[in-house]
Amino acid sequence: MTTAAARDVLWTQAEADDATGGHSTRPWQATGVSIDSRTVVEGDLFVAVRGPHFDAHDFVDQAFANGAACALISRIPRRHPDRKPLLIIDDTYSALRKLARSARQRSDAQRVAVTGSVGKTSTKEALAAALQPSGKVAATVGNLNNLWGVPLSLARMPRDAAFGVYEIGMNHAGEITPLARMVRPDVAIVTTVEAVHLEFFDSVEDIARAKAEVFDGLRRRGTAILNRDSRFFDLLAAEAAGRSIAHIVSFGAHDDADVRLIAYEAGVPSRVTADVMGERLDFTLALTGRHNAVNAMAVLATVKVLGADVGAAGVALGAMEAPAGRGKRLRIALPDGGAALVIDDSYNASPASMRAAFKVLGQASPGAGGRRIAVLGDMLELGHGSARAHAELADDLADSGVDVVLTTGDNMMHLYDALPRGHRGGHAARAEDLIPLLTHLLRDGDVVLVKGSNSQKLGIVVRALAAPGADAEHAVTGH
C-alpha cells in the first residue's frame, strides 16, 4: 500500500478550505483524493459524492478505516470516527469541481484532453508514457472520464506536474463542453469518430459534432489534433476553425497527415516508422494492432506540439505496458499441461474496436495445434441497428481466421446464430457461465481474445483463467 509519507502533500486544510469555501473541523493534510471508500489509501482526502444509486456519506467510516486524512461532506454521517477531520460544505460535487479548478490554476502544467469514439484510454496511457521522459506527468487513472472522474483527476494533479493528460468521455451531446472547460487544455486530441452511442444520437455526424465540444475548452492559441484518416476530418477541422482554434495538426496514414504512419510491422512489440512533421522516427510500440500505431501518431504529434522530446517518447512507447482490459497479454498455464495466451480486451467494445481486436487476434500465431478463440460479450448503446451490428461481425471473424467463438449476452446471440456451426463454441447468458465452457475447450497453443462492453463483466473470465498463475510480464514473447 502507498503510504502518506511516500507521497508529497497535495492539499492542506487551509488550501482546501479556501478552494471550496468550506470549513474543516480540525487541521489535516492530504496526499491524494478519492471518491471511492474501497480504494482509499492512507493520506487521501475522501470526497463523499452522491450518485443516482448511492451516497458516499454512508461509507465515511470505511474511508477512515482505510486511512483517509479527511472526509469532505455535506452532512454529518451517522457513522464516523470521533475526532477525525471533516471538511463541511453545502455540495460535495461542487466542492470537487472547485478543487479541480484550484489545482489547475495553481499549476504551470501543459494540459492535454483526449476524446474520441474509441482508443481514448490507450492513447491517454501512451501519451502519459511518452511525456514521462520530459517531465512529471499527471494523468487520468483508468477511464475516470465522466462528470465525476474529470474533476477528480484534476484535483489529484500535483502542483509541480509538467504535463497533465486527461481523458474525456460522453454518451450524450453537451457532456464534453463543461468537462473541457474545466480542464482548459493546451492540446485537444480526437482519436476518431465511429458509430458508438448511436442509441443517443441520430447520426454519426452528430457524434462527431459532440466530440468537437472538446474544442470549447481549448486555451487561447491551443492546438487541435485530428485523425486525417477519418471521414469526419473535414467536419472536425471546420468545427475547430469555427471556434478560432489557433492550430490544427493532423495524424494518421493519410499522405497529407502532418504526423504520418509510414510503415507498420505487426508483432509484440510492433515496429513502426513515422514522419513527425518532417522528422523520421523508427520505434517499437508495445501496444499491438495497427489502430494503436495510428493513435501513436497522435501521441507523437502532441509531444512535438508541447515541445517535449520526440525521440525519448518513441523509446517510451516501446517500453510501456498495455493497460488491463485493453489488450494486455497474459500467458496462462493449463491444468493438463501446456499454456495458452490470453489477450485481455475486456473493458469495452464497439463495432470498430471489435474489428480492430479481431485483426490483432488474426495476427497472433498460435502454437502447434493451437487455435484462435474469441470470447465476446454484447456491444451496448447501438440503438435500433444493434442486432445487425452484432451479426455482421461474423464476416470479420472469418476474415481474421478465428477458429472458435464463445458469446454472452442477448445481442451476441445474433452473432452466434450467424456463425458457421463448426465455429460455435458455446453461448451463455452470463459471463461467468462461459468459464467452464472455455476451460473445457482450451488446449496448448491456443490464443484467446476476451472482449465486450464493460457491463458484460468479461473481466471475470480473464481473472478465472489467470487465477492458477498467469505470467503477465513474460506474456509478450512468442506470439
HELIX and SHEET records of a PDB file:
HELIX    1   1 ALA A    4  ALA A    6  5                                   3    
HELIX    2   2 GLN A   13  THR A   20  1                                   8    
HELIX    3   3 SER A   37  THR A   39  5                                   3    
HELIX    4   4 ALA A   56  PHE A   59  5                                   4    
HELIX    5   5 VAL A   60  ALA A   65  1                                   6    
HELIX    6   6 THR A   92  GLN A  105  1                                  14    
HELIX    7   7 LYS A  120  LEU A  131  1                                  12    
HELIX    8   8 GLN A  132  SER A  134  5                                   3    
HELIX    9   9 GLY A  149  ALA A  155  1                                   7    
HELIX   10  10 ILE A  176  VAL A  183  1                                   8    
HELIX   11  11 LEU A  198  PHE A  200  5                                   3    
HELIX   12  12 VAL A  204  LYS A  211  1                                   8    
HELIX   13  13 ALA A  212  GLY A  217  5                                   6    
HELIX   14  14 PHE A  233  GLY A  242  1                                  10    
HELIX   15  15 ARG A  290  VAL A  305  1                                  16    
HELIX   16  16 VAL A  310  ALA A  319  1                                  10    
HELIX   17  17 PRO A  351  GLN A  363  1                                  13    
HELIX   18  18 GLY A  383  GLY A  385  5                                   3    
HELIX   19  19 SER A  386  ALA A  391  1                                   6    
HELIX   20  20 LEU A  393  ASP A  399  1                                   7    
HELIX   21  21 MET A  412  ALA A  418  1                                   7    
HELIX   22  22 ARG A  421  HIS A  423  5                                   3    
HELIX   23  23 ALA A  431  ASP A  433  5                                   3    
HELIX   24  24 LEU A  434  LEU A  441  1                                   8    
HELIX   25  25 ASN A  454  GLN A  456  5                                   3    
HELIX   26  26 GLY A  459  ALA A  466  1                                   8    
SHEET    1   A 2 TRP A  11  THR A  12  0                                        
SHEET    2   A 2 GLN A  29  ALA A  30 -1                                        
SHEET    1   B 5 HIS A  23  SER A  24  0                                        
SHEET    2   B 5 LEU A  86  ILE A  88 -1                                        
SHEET    3   B 5 CYS A  70  ILE A  73  1                                        
SHEET    4   B 5 ASP A  44  VAL A  47  1                                        
SHEET    5   B 5 GLY A  32  SER A  34  1                                        
SHEET    1   C 9 VAL A 137  ALA A 139  0                                        
SHEET    2   C 9 PHE A 163  GLU A 167  1                                        
SHEET    3   C 9 GLN A 110  THR A 115  1                                        
SHEET    4   C 9 VAL A 187  VAL A 190  1                                        
SHEET    5   C 9 THR A 223  ASN A 227  1                                        
SHEET    6   C 9 HIS A 247  GLY A 252  1                                        
SHEET    7   C 9 VAL A 259  GLU A 265  1                                        
SHEET    8   C 9 SER A 270  VAL A 276 -1                                        
SHEET    9   C 9 GLU A 279  LEU A 285 -1                                        
SHEET    1   D 6 LYS A 328  ALA A 333  0                                        
SHEET    2   D 6 ALA A 339  ASP A 345 -1                                        
SHEET    3   D 6 VAL A 447  LYS A 451  1                                        
SHEET    4   D 6 ARG A 372  GLY A 377  1                                        
SHEET    5   D 6 VAL A 404  THR A 408  1                                        
SHEET    6   D 6 ARG A 424  ALA A 428  1                                        
END                                                                             
